[in-house]
């Protein structure tokens, strides 16, 4: 059985748009996983410490037979392959992959919270989700479109398309 999962992508170090494009290809290569769609990439101011470069963000829609925790393990392995270091909360990073939604499942354990806790407060997450699925709702019934309408502005700017690497 496959489940629809939505993954948020972010980077503000080492050619962020290229980092995200490579990550999209790697996400498509996870076992039991198919890439359904990729959103455009957006630039925005950092959340948290402002003494860092702007972020590039996007999202992907996957169909996966992995469990939520298996998918999380795959996301973290891809982050590590991109040199992700967790040195500062909301600090700069080469790659950040967040499991935003996993079907209609709600998860709250020590490793994983789905839907992602900050999803309603992040225009750079909500807008890519809307690009992928305009009628998307959270498991609690809230509309992503309505959350986006109510979300504070973080100077979101759509970027030109970036080609995904082959392979």
Secondary structure, DSSP 8 states (H G I E B T S, - for coil): --EEEEEEEEE-SSSHHHHHHHHHHHHHTSTTEEEEEE---EEE--SS-SSS--EEEEEEEEEE-S-HHHHHHHHHHHHHHTT----STT---S-EEEEEEETTB-EESSS-EES-TTGGG-HHHHHHHHHH-TT-B-TTS-BHHHHHHHS-----EE---------
